[in-house]
Amino acid sequence: MMSIKLDSVRGVNPLNNVQNTHRSNNKIYGVSVNDSISVSTEAVSAAEAYYLDQVADETPDVRSDLIASIKEKIKDPNYLSPERIAATADSLMMAWGI
């Protein structure tokens, strides 16, 4: 029966290769680089528009929980008073800029 050592294959330890790779990637070769990035206002605006579009796509158009609670309130005959109707109309006009 043949047994295989999993920690090394033909005398090569795979962990040493990974460790050596990490060590070599962390070396600095005497080159000083100051990287910078500049983003235009148009790019920032486009990114914000993209984000807002994604949020709008994920937001439901109808808030069924709010509609259900309003339907329950309207069933109460005392809910629709002239004062409440006037306040709602004023709120709508202010929201529309009228």
TORVO-159260 format. One record per atom (N, C-alpha, C): atom name; residue number from 1; x, y, z. Coordinates in steps of 0.001 Angstrom, whole numbers. Atoms other than C-alpha are relative to their C-alpha. Example, Ala and Ser with C-alpha at 12.3 -4.5 7.8 and 13.67 -1.06 7.14 Angstrom:
<rs>
<r at="N" i="1" X="890" Y="-1190" Z="0"/>
<r at="CA" i="1" X="12300" Y="-4500" Z="7800"/>
<r at="C" i="1" X="900" Y="1200" Z="0"/>
<r at="N" i="2" X="-820" Y="-1190" Z="-60"/>
<r at="CA" i="2" X="13670" Y="-1060" Z="7140"/>
<r at="C" i="2" X="-770" Y="1090" Z="730"/>
</rs>
This chain:
<rs>
<r at="N" i="1" X="849" Y="-1176" Z="0"/>
<r at="CA" i="1" X="0" Y="0" Z="0"/>
<r at="C" i="1" X="889" Y="1232" Z="0"/>
<r at="N" i="2" X="-822" Y="-1187" Z="157"/>
<r at="CA" i="2" X="1388" Y="3390" Z="-988"/>
<r at="C" i="2" X="-601" Y="1148" Z="807"/>
<r at="N" i="3" X="489" Y="-1152" Z="-759"/>
<r at="CA" i="3" X="1133" Y="6426" Z="1285"/>
<r at="C" i="3" X="571" Y="1275" Z="-601"/>
<r at="N" i="4" X="-398" Y="-1287" Z="587"/>
<r at="CA" i="4" X="1306" Y="10005" Z="132"/>
<r at="C" i="4" X="15" Y="1033" Z="1104"/>
<r at="N" i="5" X="-77" Y="-1104" Z="-952"/>
<r at="CA" i="5" X="2475" Y="12897" Z="2242"/>
<r at="C" i="5" X="-686" Y="1208" Z="-620"/>
<r at="N" i="6" X="754" Y="-1122" Z="540"/>
<r at="CA" i="6" X="45" Y="15749" Z="1767"/>
<r at="C" i="6" X="702" Y="1338" Z="184"/>
<r at="N" i="7" X="-645" Y="-1286" Z="-247"/>
<r at="CA" i="7" X="2354" Y="18430" Z="3109"/>
<r at="C" i="7" X="1124" Y="299" Z="-983"/>
<r at="N" i="8" X="-1027" Y="-277" Z="1003"/>
<r at="CA" i="8" X="4933" Y="18032" Z="362"/>
<r at="C" i="8" X="-163" Y="-949" Z="-1170"/>
<r at="N" i="9" X="66" Y="798" Z="1214"/>
<r at="CA" i="9" X="5048" Y="16760" Z="-3178"/>
<r at="C" i="9" X="1359" Y="71" Z="-663"/>
<r at="N" i="10" X="-1329" Y="96" Z="616"/>
<r at="CA" i="10" X="8388" Y="15587" Z="-4596"/>
<r at="C" i="10" X="991" Y="981" Z="612"/>
<r at="N" i="11" X="-968" Y="-820" Z="-696"/>
<r at="CA" i="11" X="10286" Y="17515" Z="-1980"/>
<r at="C" i="11" X="-309" Y="1489" Z="-24"/>
<r at="N" i="12" X="374" Y="-1414" Z="65"/>
<r at="CA" i="12" X="8471" Y="20811" Z="-2657"/>
<r at="C" i="12" X="-1169" Y="213" Z="939"/>
<r at="N" i="13" X="1075" Y="-319" Z="-930"/>
<r at="CA" i="13" X="6401" Y="22245" Z="132"/>
<r at="C" i="13" X="-799" Y="1154" Z="-576"/>
<r at="N" i="14" X="790" Y="-1068" Z="607"/>
<r at="CA" i="14" X="3530" Y="24266" Z="-1413"/>
<r at="C" i="14" X="-160" Y="1216" Z="899"/>
<r at="N" i="15" X="128" Y="-1133" Z="-913"/>
<r at="CA" i="15" X="3287" Y="26395" Z="1700"/>
<r at="C" i="15" X="1196" Y="937" Z="-91"/>
<r at="N" i="16" X="-1174" Y="-855" Z="163"/>
<r at="CA" i="16" X="6834" Y="27637" Z="1208"/>
<r at="C" i="16" X="-150" Y="896" Z="-1217"/>
<r at="N" i="17" X="192" Y="-806" Z="1208"/>
<r at="CA" i="17" X="5935" Y="28811" Z="-2293"/>
<r at="C" i="17" X="-937" Y="1165" Z="278"/>
<r at="N" i="18" X="945" Y="-1069" Z="-323"/>
<r at="CA" i="18" X="2982" Y="30799" Z="-962"/>
<r at="C" i="18" X="668" Y="1032" Z="889"/>
<r at="N" i="19" X="-668" Y="-926" Z="-908"/>
<r at="CA" i="19" X="5054" Y="32297" Z="1855"/>
<r at="C" i="19" X="1046" Y="820" Z="-743"/>
<r at="N" i="20" X="-1018" Y="-722" Z="754"/>
<r at="CA" i="20" X="7887" Y="33197" Z="-526"/>
<r at="C" i="20" X="-631" Y="1032" Z="-924"/>
<r at="N" i="21" X="691" Y="-942" Z="877"/>
<r at="CA" i="21" X="5424" Y="34843" Z="-2911"/>
<r at="C" i="21" X="-412" Y="1229" Z="785"/>
<r at="N" i="22" X="409" Y="-1135" Z="-820"/>
<r at="CA" i="22" X="4044" Y="37013" Z="-125"/>
<r at="C" i="22" X="1197" Y="843" Z="402"/>
<r at="N" i="23" X="-1192" Y="-750" Z="-379"/>
<r at="CA" i="23" X="7532" Y="37969" Z="982"/>
<r at="C" i="23" X="526" Y="838" Z="-1167"/>
<r at="N" i="24" X="-550" Y="-728" Z="1141"/>
<r at="CA" i="24" X="8633" Y="38962" Z="-2518"/>
<r at="C" i="24" X="-923" Y="1136" Z="-430"/>
<r at="N" i="25" X="927" Y="-1065" Z="373"/>
<r at="CA" i="25" X="5463" Y="40990" Z="-3135"/>
<r at="C" i="25" X="90" Y="1195" Z="938"/>
<r at="N" i="26" X="-78" Y="-1083" Z="-974"/>
<r at="CA" i="26" X="6118" Y="43049" Z="-24"/>
<r at="C" i="26" X="1315" Y="765" Z="-72"/>
<r at="N" i="27" X="-1286" Y="-688" Z="103"/>
<r at="CA" i="27" X="9655" Y="44094" Z="-1047"/>
<r at="C" i="27" X="-154" Y="1317" Z="-751"/>
<r at="N" i="28" X="-44" Y="-1284" Z="696"/>
<r at="CA" i="28" X="10279" Y="47669" Z="-2073"/>
<r at="C" i="28" X="1331" Y="66" Z="-737"/>
<r at="N" i="29" X="-1186" Y="33" Z="841"/>
<r at="CA" i="29" X="12755" Y="47999" Z="-4918"/>
<r at="C" i="29" X="628" Y="1370" Z="-208"/>
<r at="N" i="30" X="-640" Y="-1296" Z="93"/>
<r at="CA" i="30" X="13894" Y="51532" Z="-4260"/>
<r at="C" i="30" X="-728" Y="989" Z="-883"/>
<r at="N" i="31" X="773" Y="-885" Z="851"/>
<r at="CA" i="31" X="11198" Y="53097" Z="-6403"/>
<r at="C" i="31" X="-1071" Y="658" Z="857"/>
<r at="N" i="32" X="1008" Y="-735" Z="-753"/>
<r at="CA" i="32" X="9102" Y="55801" Z="-4804"/>
<r at="C" i="32" X="-1065" Y="486" Z="-968"/>
<r at="N" i="33" X="1094" Y="-372" Z="883"/>
<r at="CA" i="33" X="5717" Y="56245" Z="-6434"/>
<r at="C" i="33" X="-1081" Y="658" Z="839"/>
<r at="N" i="34" X="1110" Y="-687" Z="-658"/>
<r at="CA" i="34" X="3141" Y="58772" Z="-5328"/>
<r at="C" i="34" X="-1190" Y="-40" Z="-949"/>
<r at="N" i="35" X="1180" Y="126" Z="834"/>
<r at="CA" i="35" X="-116" Y="57670" Z="-6871"/>
<r at="C" i="35" X="-1062" Y="979" Z="460"/>
<r at="N" i="36" X="1130" Y="-869" Z="-337"/>
<r at="CA" i="36" X="-3052" Y="60019" Z="-7011"/>
<r at="C" i="36" X="-1100" Y="-238" Z="-1025"/>
<r at="N" i="37" X="1133" Y="151" Z="894"/>
<r at="CA" i="37" X="-6469" Y="60021" Z="-8564"/>
<r at="C" i="37" X="-803" Y="1285" Z="43"/>
<r at="N" i="38" X="819" Y="-1202" Z="101"/>
<r at="CA" i="38" X="-8594" Y="62890" Z="-9748"/>
<r at="C" i="38" X="-1302" Y="-378" Z="-691"/>
<r at="N" i="39" X="1300" Y="348" Z="547"/>
<r at="CA" i="39" X="-12318" Y="62490" Z="-10349"/>
<r at="C" i="39" X="-734" Y="1288" Z="-351"/>
<r at="N" i="40" X="694" Y="-1209" Z="444"/>
<r at="CA" i="40" X="-14222" Y="65060" Z="-12359"/>
<r at="C" i="40" X="-1364" Y="111" Z="678"/>
<r at="N" i="41" X="1326" Y="-205" Z="-581"/>
<r at="CA" i="41" X="-17442" Y="66582" Z="-11079"/>
<r at="C" i="41" X="-1064" Y="-729" Z="-801"/>
<r at="N" i="42" X="940" Y="738" Z="823"/>
<r at="CA" i="42" X="-19218" Y="64971" Z="-14024"/>
<r at="C" i="42" X="-28" Y="-1471" Z="398"/>
<r at="N" i="43" X="-68" Y="1403" Z="-417"/>
<r at="CA" i="43" X="-17996" Y="61531" Z="-12907"/>
<r at="C" i="43" X="-676" Y="-196" Z="1349"/>
<r at="N" i="44" X="652" Y="84" Z="-1303"/>
<r at="CA" i="44" X="-19128" Y="62198" Z="-9340"/>
<r at="C" i="44" X="-1513" Y="80" Z="-173"/>
<r at="N" i="45" X="1438" Y="-124" Z="256"/>
<r at="CA" i="45" X="-22545" Y="63316" Z="-10611"/>
<r at="C" i="45" X="-560" Y="-1264" Z="-639"/>
<r at="N" i="46" X="449" Y="1232" Z="646"/>
<r at="CA" i="46" X="-22805" Y="60244" Z="-12824"/>
<r at="C" i="46" X="-64" Y="-1148" Z="994"/>
<r at="N" i="47" X="5" Y="1050" Z="-1021"/>
<r at="CA" i="47" X="-21910" Y="57968" Z="-9901"/>
<r at="C" i="47" X="-1185" Y="171" Z="950"/>
<r at="N" i="48" X="1143" Y="-262" Z="-876"/>
<r at="CA" i="48" X="-24526" Y="59638" Z="-7690"/>
<r at="C" i="48" X="-1308" Y="-339" Z="-710"/>
<r at="N" i="49" X="1203" Y="312" Z="767"/>
<r at="CA" i="49" X="-27147" Y="59332" Z="-10439"/>
<r at="C" i="49" X="-169" Y="-1508" Z="-133"/>
<r at="N" i="50" X="56" Y="1458" Z="94"/>
<r at="CA" i="50" X="-26283" Y="55658" Z="-10890"/>
<r at="C" i="50" X="-472" Y="-594" Z="1324"/>
<r at="N" i="51" X="396" Y="496" Z="-1320"/>
<r at="CA" i="51" X="-26605" Y="55069" Z="-7129"/>
<r at="C" i="51" X="-1476" Y="268" Z="251"/>
<r at="N" i="52" X="1406" Y="-346" Z="-215"/>
<r at="CA" i="52" X="-29946" Y="56883" Z="-6956"/>
<r at="C" i="52" X="-913" Y="-845" Z="-888"/>
<r at="N" i="53" X="772" Y="849" Z="896"/>
<r at="CA" i="53" X="-31191" Y="54889" Z="-9944"/>
<r at="C" i="53" X="-121" Y="-1412" Z="572"/>
<r at="N" i="54" X="36" Y="1324" Z="-622"/>
<r at="CA" i="54" X="-30254" Y="51649" Z="-8182"/>
<r at="C" i="54" X="-946" Y="-15" Z="1196"/>
<r at="N" i="55" X="895" Y="-87" Z="-1156"/>
<r at="CA" i="55" X="-32058" Y="52772" Z="-5006"/>
<r at="C" i="55" X="-1449" Y="60" Z="-464"/>
<r at="N" i="56" X="1361" Y="-112" Z="526"/>
<r at="CA" i="56" X="-35144" Y="53716" Z="-7037"/>
<r at="C" i="56" X="-490" Y="-1341" Z="-537"/>
<r at="N" i="57" X="388" Y="1314" Z="519"/>
<r at="CA" i="57" X="-35134" Y="50308" Z="-8738"/>
<r at="C" i="57" X="-327" Y="-981" Z="1116"/>
<r at="N" i="58" X="193" Y="929" Z="-1108"/>
<r at="CA" i="58" X="-34975" Y="48538" Z="-5367"/>
<r at="C" i="58" X="-1138" Y="415" Z="930"/>
<r at="N" i="59" X="1055" Y="-495" Z="-866"/>
<r at="CA" i="59" X="-37658" Y="50677" Z="-3702"/>
<r at="C" i="59" X="-1359" Y="-282" Z="-634"/>
<r at="N" i="60" X="1321" Y="271" Z="580"/>
<r at="CA" i="60" X="-41256" Y="49548" Z="-4137"/>
<r at="C" i="60" X="-742" Y="1301" Z="-294"/>
<r at="N" i="61" X="749" Y="-1187" Z="386"/>
<r at="CA" i="61" X="-43540" Y="52017" Z="-5894"/>
<r at="C" i="61" X="-1176" Y="255" Z="933"/>
<r at="N" i="62" X="1172" Y="-113" Z="-851"/>
<r at="CA" i="62" X="-46433" Y="51337" Z="-3537"/>
<r at="C" i="62" X="335" Y="-548" Z="1377"/>
<r at="N" i="63" X="-196" Y="458" Z="-1373"/>
<r at="CA" i="63" X="-46200" Y="51129" Z="226"/>
<r at="C" i="63" X="-1314" Y="-582" Z="493"/>
<r at="N" i="64" X="1255" Y="660" Z="-322"/>
<r at="CA" i="64" X="-48931" Y="48600" Z="857"/>
<r at="C" i="64" X="-347" Y="84" Z="1482"/>
<r at="N" i="65" X="276" Y="-120" Z="-1431"/>
<r at="CA" i="65" X="-48532" Y="48836" Z="4637"/>
<r at="C" i="65" X="-638" Y="1350" Z="330"/>
<r at="N" i="66" X="560" Y="-1332" Z="-222"/>
<r at="CA" i="66" X="-49250" Y="52578" Z="4540"/>
<r at="C" i="66" X="-1415" Y="103" Z="-570"/>
<r at="N" i="67" X="1327" Y="-22" Z="617"/>
<r at="CA" i="67" X="-52203" Y="52133" Z="2183"/>
<r at="C" i="67" X="-997" Y="-744" Z="872"/>
<r at="N" i="68" X="903" Y="781" Z="-854"/>
<r at="CA" i="68" X="-53708" Y="49456" Z="4451"/>
<r at="C" i="68" X="-378" Y="788" Z="1257"/>
<r at="N" i="69" X="319" Y="-768" Z="-1214"/>
<r at="CA" i="69" X="-53438" Y="51713" Z="7526"/>
<r at="C" i="69" X="-923" Y="1178" Z="-322"/>
<r at="N" i="70" X="867" Y="-1123" Z="385"/>
<r at="CA" i="70" X="-55039" Y="54647" Z="5682"/>
<r at="C" i="70" X="-1416" Y="-501" Z="-300"/>
<r at="N" i="71" X="1325" Y="569" Z="269"/>
<r at="CA" i="71" X="-57886" Y="52429" Z="4447"/>
<r at="C" i="71" X="-751" Y="-274" Z="1299"/>
<r at="N" i="72" X="636" Y="249" Z="-1303"/>
<r at="CA" i="72" X="-58551" Y="51428" Z="8050"/>
<r at="C" i="72" X="-458" Y="1304" Z="640"/>
<r at="N" i="73" X="378" Y="-1295" Z="-580"/>
<r at="CA" i="73" X="-58579" Y="55075" Z="9164"/>
<r at="C" i="73" X="-1221" Y="582" Z="-696"/>
<r at="N" i="74" X="1112" Y="-571" Z="761"/>
<r at="CA" i="74" X="-60988" Y="56070" Z="6395"/>
<r at="C" i="74" X="-1319" Y="-692" Z="357"/>
<r at="N" i="75" X="1214" Y="713" Z="-399"/>
<r at="CA" i="75" X="-63459" Y="53423" Z="7580"/>
<r at="C" i="75" X="-675" Y="658" Z="1208"/>
<r at="N" i="76" X="561" Y="-703" Z="-1158"/>
<r at="CA" i="76" X="-63911" Y="55500" Z="10753"/>
<r at="C" i="76" X="-720" Y="1249" Z="-499"/>
<r at="N" i="77" X="755" Y="-1153" Z="511"/>
<r at="CA" i="77" X="-66688" Y="58056" Z="10043"/>
<r at="C" i="77" X="493" Y="1340" Z="552"/>
<r at="N" i="78" X="-495" Y="-1255" Z="-584"/>
<r at="CA" i="78" X="-65045" Y="60669" Z="12313"/>
<r at="C" i="78" X="1341" Y="437" Z="-581"/>
<r at="N" i="79" X="-1335" Y="-303" Z="529"/>
<r at="CA" i="79" X="-61728" Y="60530" Z="10443"/>
<r at="C" i="79" X="-41" Y="1107" Z="-1045"/>
<r at="N" i="80" X="67" Y="-985" Z="1074"/>
<r at="CA" i="80" X="-62788" Y="62588" Z="7410"/>
<r at="C" i="80" X="-818" Y="1208" Z="438"/>
<r at="N" i="81" X="641" Y="-1243" Z="-422"/>
<r at="CA" i="81" X="-63606" Y="65892" Z="9031"/>
<r at="C" i="81" X="413" Y="1115" Z="-962"/>
<r at="N" i="82" X="-381" Y="-1125" Z="870"/>
<r at="CA" i="82" X="-63567" Y="69231" Z="7159"/>
<r at="C" i="82" X="1398" Y="541" Z="326"/>
<r at="N" i="83" X="-1337" Y="-482" Z="-380"/>
<r at="CA" i="83" X="-60466" Y="70242" Z="9133"/>
<r at="C" i="83" X="1095" Y="-909" Z="-569"/>
<r at="N" i="84" X="-995" Y="947" Z="509"/>
<r at="CA" i="84" X="-58572" Y="67075" Z="8134"/>
<r at="C" i="84" X="106" Y="111" Z="-1517"/>
<r at="N" i="85" X="-5" Y="-144" Z="1458"/>
<r at="CA" i="85" X="-59578" Y="67501" Z="4481"/>
<r at="C" i="85" X="733" Y="1281" Z="-392"/>
<r at="N" i="86" X="-681" Y="-1265" Z="289"/>
<r at="CA" i="86" X="-58401" Y="71146" Z="4512"/>
<r at="C" i="86" X="1502" Y="-120" Z="263"/>
<r at="N" i="87" X="-1428" Y="172" Z="-320"/>
<r at="CA" i="87" X="-55095" Y="70185" Z="6200"/>
<r at="C" i="87" X="684" Y="-856" Z="-1060"/>
<r at="N" i="88" X="-571" Y="853" Z="1047"/>
<r at="CA" i="88" X="-54516" Y="67428" Z="3622"/>
<r at="C" i="88" X="153" Y="766" Z="-1304"/>
<r at="N" i="89" X="-89" Y="-800" Z="1228"/>
<r at="CA" i="89" X="-55272" Y="69795" Z="750"/>
<r at="C" i="89" X="1129" Y="1009" Z="106"/>
<r at="N" i="90" X="-1116" Y="-945" Z="-194"/>
<r at="CA" i="90" X="-52867" Y="72387" Z="2197"/>
<r at="C" i="90" X="1357" Y="-707" Z="-133"/>
<r at="N" i="91" X="-1271" Y="755" Z="93"/>
<r at="CA" i="91" X="-50138" Y="69747" Z="2547"/>
<r at="C" i="91" X="312" Y="-360" Z="-1449"/>
<r at="N" i="92" X="-226" Y="325" Z="1414"/>
<r at="CA" i="92" X="-50608" Y="68635" Z="-1058"/>
<r at="C" i="92" X="421" Y="1226" Z="-795"/>
<r at="N" i="93" X="-347" Y="-1216" Z="730"/>
<r at="CA" i="93" X="-50494" Y="72201" Z="-2343"/>
<r at="C" i="93" X="1407" Y="462" Z="328"/>
<r at="N" i="94" X="-1368" Y="-387" Z="-373"/>
<r at="CA" i="94" X="-47319" Y="72936" Z="-390"/>
<r at="C" i="94" X="1020" Y="-951" Z="-633"/>
<r at="N" i="95" X="-901" Y="981" Z="596"/>
<r at="CA" i="95" X="-45711" Y="69714" Z="-1653"/>
<r at="C" i="95" X="175" Y="248" Z="-1498"/>
<r at="N" i="96" X="-60" Y="-273" Z="1437"/>
<r at="CA" i="96" X="-46521" Y="70699" Z="-5240"/>
<r at="C" i="96" X="470" Y="1416" Z="-302"/>
<r at="N" i="97" X="-476" Y="-1368" Z="206"/>
<r at="CA" i="97" X="-45346" Y="74287" Z="-4718"/>
<r at="C" i="97" X="-1069" Y="962" Z="-454"/>
<r at="N" i="98" X="1111" Y="-850" Z="410"/>
<r at="CA" i="98" X="-48769" Y="75830" Z="-5210"/>
<r at="C" i="98" X="-368" Y="907" Z="1153"/>
</rs>
